Amino acid sequence: MHSHGQDEILGTADSDHDLVVFLEGAGVVEPEGIPDDPQWVEWRAGHVHQFHAA
């Protein structure tokens, strides 16, 4: 998350649900559609909505 000029990692998500929970905890209103919005989410090391063990 980018806040107050700095990037902050909210956690490592293992599912879309985890991502929504992280965003809710950060105060994002209506976070359910955000996993599909590339302006909000940068998917790394895989395809969108695919979660892999590190």
N, C-alpha and C positions, 0 to 999 in steps of 0.2 A: 504494500500500500504506500502511496506517496502522500505524505502529510507534512505540512509546515516546512516544505523545501527539502525533505529527506525521505528516502525510501525505507520502509520497514517491512520485514517478513513477518506475516501473521502466524505462520505455521506451515506444515506440510500437509496438504489435503490428500486423502486416499479415496475420495469420491466427490461428486458434485455437491452432495449434502454437506460434507466437511467444508467445502469452499463457501457455501451459503452461510454456514454457522460462523465462520471466521469473519465474513463481511457484516453479518448482523452484530457480532460482538464489537466491530469497529464503528458501529452506528450508521451503517449504510441502510437507507430506507428501500424496501422492496428489492432485496438482493437476488431473488430467484432467477431473473433473466440475465444477470450479469455474466455467468459462465459462458454465454454465447456472444458476448460483446468484446471484440478484440481491443477496444479502447480501454477496457477495464482489466482484462485478464491476458496475461502472456503465458501461453502454454509452452512448456519447455520439455525437451527430451521425449517427445511423443506427439501423438495426434490429440486433437481436442476431445475431451471427455474420456481419455484413456489414462488410467493411473497404474503405475508400476512401482514395485518395491525398489528402494534405492540400493 
